[in-house]
Amino acid sequence: MSKLSNSLKALINAPAARPGTVPASQNIQSIYRKIQQGAKSNNVSQSSWLALSTAATMTMNSPDSLAVLFQLASTNQSTEESVATAELMREIGLKCISFNGIPRTINCLNAFKSSLPDAVSSQLSRTPTRAPSPDNINGIGDRGRALWDSIYRPYESKLYDKLADSHPDLPVHILNSNYGALLSDPPGRQTGANAGRVLTSIVAVACLRAQSGVGPQVTSHIFGLRKAFEDGTWVNDVESETAARWLASDEGNTWILTCVDDIVESISQGLGSNFAPGRASKL
């Protein structure tokens, strides 16, 4: 295979193209701690504030910040508990693919695993749980449709048809490859971590808010979070009824969005989202 010229490599890595990941900011730990304390004061579980923080951080492409987040979340935990924390963060990172695409998840999950203590990383699951087969392919489609309906009712069919009008395979891909195969948890899984209905909506809101430019989708998934409480699909998740009700309220929604904004502000050092930034200068 031919090699890239030095000039081409320099062009690929030109500063204006922002080719690298983003370092942790000096105050990111204090931001995460503030979010942790806000969750505790409202009886919200660690899983929810950790999902929110992980998703926003991955959207900002900052694996160094993920390491800081894990250190805070795993403070005073046993090794077994720390493994569960890391597994949840990995699962959230995987689900971010549906909103952020694959590259940032690759960046962050690779670096995140490398940053973990050996006692934790050595115990992470290595068993895949989402491989499609003739035996489970119908179930994947059914789970995707159920999650889609829960989030978008009573407009689930109208939205499906609108997407199909843009491209006939758009809703097919979204429902089967994202809502079914990725965003819904595989049933009966004995390894890794489950996120559940509430956390999945929190991840969606956090990723989309951190991106910028997708206000209608943020609104849709805010409603999706509310519908998780209204239709009872939250009941098998980690939250109590009181916490689920609060997260689905105006106050809880505001807390989620504000927490994401604080993470973006900190990691970007006041420059805003880097998901699709304008370039100040030519390459």
Buried (B, 14 or more C-beta within 10 A) or exposed (E): EEEEEEEEEEEEEBEEEEEEBBEBBEBBBEBBEEBBEBBEEBEBBBBBBBBBBBBBBBBBBBBBBBBBBBBBBBEEBEEEBBBBBBBBBBBBBBBBBBBBEEEBBEBBBEBBBEBBBEEBBEBBBEEEBBEBEEEBEEBBBEBBBBBBBBBBBEEBEEBBEEBEEEEEEBBBEBBBBBBBBBBBBBEEEEEBBBBBBBBBBBBBBBBBBBBBEBEEBBEBBBBBBBBBBEBEBBBEBBBEEEBBBBBBBEEBBEBBBEBBBBBBBBBBEEEEBBBEEEEEEEE
